[in-house]
């Protein structure tokens, strides 16, 4: 059994193989029950710092004169003050087009919403982008260790884990890619994590800590090391950029191998992740000390542009 972490400690591992989180979707009420007059409409998030090419869905919530609320995102009429900078379609889906500032608003039943300020910057150089292509709809299937909410056991099913880029979600006004993680048990709900490529590397948003976790450093050279700024017990190193990997999906040369070590555990835990440019993660292994406890190997990848 894996060691139990302190509740407030950030999780160091790239892939959440065990203890999958339940993805809850909360609503604000039904329009069928909202017969009172609409008095205001609130959009969220109120600000969005996007990069050209980002696609983010806003939400519109109406408040009625009896203080009930209802979600009117798909019913409202949406407008953008600068379509050349950011367009908005039915359902509040904002597409960042070019550098600049746009104000997005919505109306419903004659009531105007607040305006969301959308700041769009040019897409920067992202050195790690090809090592895990984050395009909505990209999908990977793996075999190896069975994924369940509370245990890791050898699997009987050929496909034991899938990763799917489901959408871009605004966190603190910044778009992150939501990656759903599904295990081999069809009754298990999906887990999810939020990642994005920045000029500094592949980053993962953390619910604890003050800064995102750097999963893959942008220097992309063997021997590169870095320490998590929020947890000195977590360190990473690029061990190689010329790995050969044989997995069910095929044979791949020049894979990049990253090892992350967490000395919080005794013995320390180590996760090794192999990335193939243009494809994504082709293999991952988790060790407790020198004992291999979890492994996943790529079976199939559906990657846009490949």
NORLIN-V385729 format. One line per field, one symbol per residue. burial: 1 if it has 24 or more other C-alpha atoms within 12 Angstrom, else 0. A space follows every 10 residues. Layout:
# NORLIN-V385729
burial->???
This chain:
# NORLIN-V385729
burial->0000000001 1111111111 0000000000 0000000101 1111111111 1111111111 1111000111 1110011111 0110111111 1111111110 1111111100 0111111111 0000011111 1111110111 1111111110 0110000011 1111111111 1011111111 1111100001 1111111101 1111110000 0111111101 0000111100 1011111111 1010101010 0100111111 1101000011 1111111111 1111111100 0011111111 111000
